[in-house]
């Protein structure tokens, strides 16, 4: 293994270590537990309710989308509408998954700001006004969700290409999700340092393997049942520590 390969591998593991450090800080501070867990739980409840409502409305929605199938045989019509329902349901769940972090950050912005300030090693970092920060979090969250969804659709199409779709596309999808999770989870600390979305993307891209290691670790933990709720506050803390590392490096 060359020195460059060792450096890249070290960045990946070091990025993942920031999540562990953030979780350790959160677990060791019981006073942060209520304000950290409540927004994550509320975001999950909202998204689950929206997905359930969407799935309940699917039969009428699919029928309205496929009027041309009314004259088909019952078996063919049912198969088409079942397949379309499955695609829409999976799409709704996937969209809920990629928008969870943005929604949790928007709902819990003042609370996660408190956690971030508590663990931020840079004393010069100043809190932003709550309502202004919430509006910015919603705006940036929508932009990042749309960007992630757009890239995800491209990867979905590539998924039908033989060999590539079975090997490279799943890895690329996980990496895209992991990188944008890092962008979102470092947003609170980086915004206090005066960095907008474009600047944050550029900063994280310069150390993309470090950001990717952190984001992939978060992504894997979020896949565990209830992992998103329990890990979200620690992920914010870890993102704050990562943001401090990145800004100290590039100052």
Secondary structure, 3 states (H helix, E strand, C coil): CCHHHHHHHHHHHHHHHHHHHHHHHHHCCHHHHHHHHHHHHHHHHHHHHHHHHHHHCHHHHHHHHCHHHHHCCHHHHHHHHHHHHHHHHHHHHHHHHHHHHHHHHHHCHHHHHHHHHHHCCCCCCCCCCHHHHHHHHHHHHHHHHHHHHHHHHHHHHHCCCCCHHHHHHHHHHHHHHHHHHHHHHCHHHHHHCCCCHHHHHHHHHHCHHHHHHHHHHHHHHHHCCCHHHHHHHHHHHHHHHHHHHHHHHHC
